[in-house]
Amino acid sequence: MAARLLWEQEVPGYAPGAHVVAPYSPRARPGAPVSFPVSWTDLRRIHPHNFTITNVPKILERKGNVWATLMPEPQSLTRALRSLQR
């Protein structure tokens, strides 16, 4: 079984307890916004209300999984885990 690392990060500049949310996760906020990955070039012209549980399925159908193209390749933690066991 592969080892997994789960990391919960508080978001700097937000209220204590505000955390990073997984991509495509609906938020418990008015308008039902969805956590959605965006490129740096799109960042200036988007707003959270652009991504809701109503329109995100349509965006994914049209654009595909944007998250897959923005993230680096997965990396192995085997070496790090071995050094921790010493």
C-alpha positions in Angstrom: 0.0 0.0 0.0 1.4 3.4 -1.0 1.9 6.0 1.8 -0.2 9.1 1.5 0.3 12.5 3.0 -2.7 14.6 3.9 -2.0 18.2 4.6 -4.5 20.8 5.8 -3.3 24.3 5.5 -4.8 27.4 7.0 -5.2 30.3 4.5 -3.1 33.3 5.5 -5.0 36.5 5.7 -8.4 34.8 6.3 -10.2 34.1 9.5 -8.7 31.5 11.8 -10.1 28.1 10.8 -10.3 29.0 7.1 -8.6 26.2 5.2 -7.6 25.4 1.7 -10.3 23.4 -0.1 -10.0 20.5 -2.6 -10.6 21.5 -6.2 -14.2 21.2 -7.4 -15.5 21.2 -3.8 -18.9 22.9 -3.2 -18.7 25.6 -0.6 -21.3 26.2 2.1 -21.8 29.8 1.0 -24.6 31.8 -0.6 -24.8 31.0 -4.3 -23.2 27.6 -3.8 -19.7 28.5 -5.2 -17.3 25.7 -6.1 -13.6 25.6 -5.4 -12.2 25.8 -8.9 -8.6 25.8 -10.2 -7.7 28.8 -12.4 -4.5 29.7 -14.3 -2.5 32.8 -13.3 -3.5 34.5 -16.5 -7.3 34.0 -15.7 -6.9 35.1 -12.1 -7.4 38.9 -12.8 -10.7 38.4 -14.7 -12.6 35.8 -12.6 -14.6 36.0 -9.4 -15.8 33.2 -7.1 -19.4 33.7 -8.3 -18.1 32.5 -11.8 -18.0 28.9 -10.5 -21.1 27.4 -8.9 -22.7 24.0 -8.6 -24.9 25.0 -11.5 -22.2 26.0 -14.1 -19.1 24.0 -13.1 -20.3 20.8 -14.7 -20.8 22.7 -18.0 -17.3 24.3 -17.7 -15.8 20.8 -17.0 -17.6 19.4 -20.0 -16.3 22.2 -22.2 -12.7 22.6 -20.9 -12.0 19.2 -19.2 -10.2 18.8 -15.9 -8.2 22.1 -15.7 -6.7 20.9 -12.4 -4.8 18.1 -14.2 -3.0 20.6 -16.5 -2.1 23.0 -13.7 -0.5 20.5 -11.3 3.0 19.1 -11.6 3.4 15.3 -11.9 2.9 13.4 -8.6 6.1 12.8 -6.7 7.1 9.8 -4.6 7.5 10.2 -0.9 9.4 6.9 -0.5 12.8 8.5 0.1 11.4 11.0 2.6 9.5 8.3 4.5 12.6 6.1 4.7 14.6 8.9 6.2 12.0 9.5 8.8 12.0 5.8 9.8 15.8 6.0 10.7 
